[in-house]
Amino acid sequence: MSGEMLAREMLNVRADLPIILCSGHGPSEDGELCHQRAKEIGIRELISKPFEREEMTLAIRRVLG
């Protein structure tokens, strides 16, 4: 199951769940979940791997803020 599929299933159960998706795919790779598509699904933040701790910290603050 892809991260996108998992996010959709989780949001079907609980629509207000704040999801931060961490992707190992680069933005130019085929089938990449772009930021606009992530927002349409209900994913609150999309972070590309590898990421720094500070980037994750800021994403969590934005999502829970």
N, C-alpha and C positions, 0 to 999 in steps of 0.2 A: 504494500500500500504506500503510495507516495505521500509526501507531507501535505500536498494540496487535498488529496482524498481524505486523509485523516482529519484535517482541519474542517472540511465540509461535514464529515460524520459527527465530529464533536459539536459543531455549531448547530446541527440538527437536534442534538440532545439538549444543548444549552446555548441559546443564541447570544447571550451576553458574555460569553466566555472570552476573556482577552487573550488572543493568540499572537505569539511572536514566532514566526517561522524562520528557521535558520537553514539556508540553502547552501549546498556545496557547488552548485552550478553557477557558472559565470553568466553575466547578463546577455551575452551574445549567443549562448548555446541554444540549440533548437529545443523547443518545449519549455523553456525557462518561464517560471511564474513571475511575471513582471509586477511592479508595484501597483499599477492600475488594476490588474486582474486580481491581485491579492486583496485590495480594498473592496472590490466588487463581491468577493467571496465572503468577506467579513474578517479577514486576517488584519490585525491592527498594525503590525510591523513586519517587515521583511528584511532580514540581515543576511549578507553573503559571508560564507566562511572563506578563509579564516577571519575572525574578528577579534578585536581587542576587548578586554574586560570593560573598559570605559564605554565602548559602543553598546554593549549589552546593557550596562547600567543605565545609560541614557534612554535606551528603548524601553526598558522596564518602567522607568519614571514617566515617560510619555504615555505608556499604556495604562498605568495605574493612577497617574496624576489627576 
